[in-house]
């Protein structure tokens, strides 16, 4: 009786085990996603079945803070407020990236590389800020 052993059989078994673990972790994520979608669908379905539906003209009227709407529904808004909000979001998100950088910068072996990367990142921010300043976005009128 001859028993065949070798690295090919062990490698195939190890590859099968690794693939099974890999797809098992994704199957857990998939099951959780399906459960989440079902939970939302059941909640919306239950709400639709249990709520009373009695449409009246008062219920169908536009509601503005307890005051009856007057005039058109179209209002002009200045673009500069949008630009200020956009700039705030940009710099708020960018400041979030500074905290992980500070923790990695303290790790041994990452000092010079992370310092160069952060100056490149801050350079992009400076170019964006300079562009906004040149366009006159940052002047309050």
C-alpha positions in Angstrom: 0.0 0.0 0.0 1.4 3.3 -1.0 0.5 6.6 0.8 1.1 9.7 -1.2 2.1 12.7 0.9 3.6 15.9 -0.2 3.5 19.6 -0.3 0.9 19.7 -3.1 -1.8 18.0 -1.0 -1.0 20.1 2.1 -1.0 23.3 0.0 -4.3 22.4 -1.6 -5.9 21.7 1.9 -4.5 24.9 3.3 -5.8 26.8 0.3 -9.2 25.3 0.7 -9.2 26.3 4.4 -8.1 29.8 3.6 -10.8 30.2 0.9 -13.4 28.9 3.3 -12.4 31.3 6.0 -12.4 34.1 3.4 -15.8 33.5 2.1 -17.2 32.7 5.6 -16.3 36.3 6.7 -18.1 37.7 3.6 -21.1 35.5 4.2 -21.5 37.0 7.7 -21.5 40.5 6.2 -24.0 39.3 3.6 -26.3 37.8 6.1 -26.2 41.0 8.2 -26.9 43.1 5.2 -30.0 40.9 4.3 -31.2 41.1 7.9 -30.8 44.9 7.8 -32.8 45.2 4.6 -35.5 42.9 5.9 -35.7 44.9 9.1 -36.2 48.1 7.3 -38.7 46.6 4.8 -40.8 45.1 7.7 -40.7 48.4 9.6 -41.9 50.3 6.6 -44.6 47.7 5.8 -45.9 47.7 9.3 -46.0 51.5 9.3 -48.0 51.4 6.1 -50.5 48.8 7.4 -51.0 50.4 10.8 -51.2 54.1 10.0 -54.6 55.8 9.4 -55.0 57.2 5.9 -57.5 60.2 6.0 -56.3 62.8 3.5 -57.9 66.2 4.1 -57.0 69.6 2.4 -55.4 70.8 5.6 -53.1 67.7 5.7 -52.1 68.1 2.1 -51.2 71.8 2.5 -47.6 72.8 2.7 -46.5 73.3 6.4 -44.1 76.1 7.3 -43.5 76.3 11.1 -47.2 76.7 12.0 -47.7 79.6 9.6 -49.8 79.3 6.4 -47.6 79.6 3.4 -47.7 83.0 1.6 -46.4 83.7 -1.9 -44.4 81.5 -4.2 -42.5 78.4 -3.2 -39.4 79.7 -5.0 -36.9 81.8 -3.0 -33.6 83.2 -4.1 -30.6 82.2 -2.0 -27.2 83.7 -2.4 -24.5 81.2 -3.6 -21.9 82.5 -1.1 -23.6 80.8 1.8 -23.2 77.5 0.0 -19.6 78.2 -0.7 -18.9 79.0 3.0 -20.6 75.8 4.0 -18.6 73.9 1.3 -15.3 75.4 2.5 -16.2 74.5 6.1 -16.9 70.9 5.2 -13.7 70.6 3.3 -11.5 72.0 6.1 -13.4 70.0 8.8 -12.9 66.8 6.9 -9.3 67.6 6.3 -8.7 68.3 10.0 -10.0 64.8 10.7 -7.0 63.5 8.7 -4.5 65.3 10.9 -5.3 63.2 14.0 -4.4 59.8 12.6 -1.3 61.3 11.0 -0.2 62.6 14.4 -0.5 59.1 15.9 1.4 57.4 13.0 4.0 60.1 13.0 5.0 59.1 16.6 5.4 55.4 15.5 9.0 54.4 15.0 10.1 54.2 11.4 7.3 56.4 9.9 8.5 59.8 10.9 10.1 61.1 7.6 7.6 59.5 5.2 4.5 60.7 7.1 6.0 64.2 7.5 6.5 64.4 3.7 3.0 63.1 3.0 1.4 65.6 5.4 3.2 68.5 3.9 2.0 67.4 0.4 -1.5 67.2 1.9 -1.3 70.6 3.5 0.1 71.9 0.2 -3.1 70.8 -1.5 -5.1 72.6 1.2 -3.1 75.7 0.8 -3.6 75.7 -3.0 -7.4 75.4 -2.4 -7.4 78.1 0.1 -5.4 80.4 -2.1 -7.7 79.7 -5.0 -10.8 80.5 -2.8 -9.1 83.8 -1.7 -8.2 84.8 -5.3 -11.8 84.2 -6.4 -13.0 86.5 -3.6 -14.9 83.8 -1.9 -13.5 84.6 1.6 -14.5 88.2 1.6 -17.6 89.0 3.5 -19.9 91.6 1.9 
